[in-house]
């Protein structure tokens, strides 16, 4: 006797041929052969149509951006926090933000990378601040950047040449970079900005981000501003603005890479001068005068190096605002104050190790680099403040000489 028809809980669970085949034994197999044959005769047209739809969908779907932060110090960790808060909500970005960590062993014996990934916190350089669960620390530099098409560089500037050499040939595809690094390399042929170093050694376009940005304040989500400097492609600049901007961190684009980057670089030299003033209790009037003279030298030095630098850039967050906040707070001013209080008897290296817990000063090395440029080009007499800061740092002059530089001011 023929077995009863098989029950089907829902016909939607099956394709039509499958449903007919399993639903009744009374149809001969030839019926299904003819049915399937007639169905298959339409398959090429349907397949072509489906392929066309798939292709159009793939073409319409934009590639998701993947971000890696190269650096994990105080500012690098804050940058990762800002970026992670945006990638997790913006559909054009992958959620995960990788952060390259220069591996260290903590006093507890734990690796810094493990601590960050376990606690979601950089316990050494940004303790007490959650970075975002989508931040993943990686001690392998090449692995950290693999697959990323947006690279954020935020390390001490003196390490960048070595980092670029390690990454040369390892980056492929349409990659964009941005530098948050304040400093420059001085070579025989002249000064080289970090953004240019990145472009020359890695073959990628590099924007810059600078501003009045004390990292610990941004970590606490206090209102701040920053400036993105770009060359020609404003669309790329707007993408960086989107990646960094939050309700408490406002970012604006400016078409002036060299101007923005030099502002962020040179203000650290002026901050060293401001620290000397504080260490000698010279008062606010003297400090304001040093800041004004410093801004004047910043502008002159920038425009003498790059004629494309715009006057308006110095009124952005990367300019006068960054100068003010760095001369009022920040590590360069703080360590320079301690140097002046010691009468120049304690070295900057000693004070840095004691006061910064592994972080690096930028102002002292930048003052040396600026001095080398001025000396090589015969410009020392035009920049008495910059020259005096370096000579105090190396012990040629006492800290009190910071207010005596005016005697050397050219007409």
RAHUUR-V540518 format. One line per field, one symbol per residue. ss: DSSP state (2 for helix, 1 for strand, 0 for the rest). burial: b if it has 16 or more other ideal C-beta (glycine too) atoms within 10 Angstrom, else e. A space follows every 10 residues. Layout:
ss: ???
burial: ???
This chain:
ss: 0000000000 2220022222 2220000022 2222222222 2222222222 2222222222 0000111111 0002222222 2222222000 0011111111 0000100000 1222222220 0000000000 0000111100 2222200001 1110002222 2222222000 0000011110 0001111001 1112222222 2200111111 0000222220 0001111110 0002222222 2222000011 1111002222 2222222222 2222222220 0002222222 2222222222 2222200000 2222202222 2222222200 2222222222 2000000222 2222200000 0022222222 2222222002 2202222222 2220000022 2220222200 0
burial: eeeeeeeeee eeeeeeeeee beeeeeeeee eeeeeeeeee eeeeeeeeee eeeeeeeeee eeeebbbbbb bbbbbbbbbb bbbbbbbbee eebbebbbbb bbeeeeeeee bbbebbbeeb bbbbbbeebe bbebbbbbbe beebbeebbb bbbbbbbeeb eebbeebeee beeebbbbbb bbbbbbeeee bebbbbbbbe bbebbbbbbb bbbbbebbbe eeebbbbbbb beeeebbebb bebbbeeebe bebbbbbbbb bbbbbbbbbb bbbbbbbbbb ebeeebbeeb bebbbebbbe bbbebbeebb eebbebbbbb bbbbbbbeeb bbbbbbbbbb beebeeebee bbeeebeebb bbbbbbbebb bebbeeeebb ebbbbbbbbb bbbeeebebe bbbebeeeee e
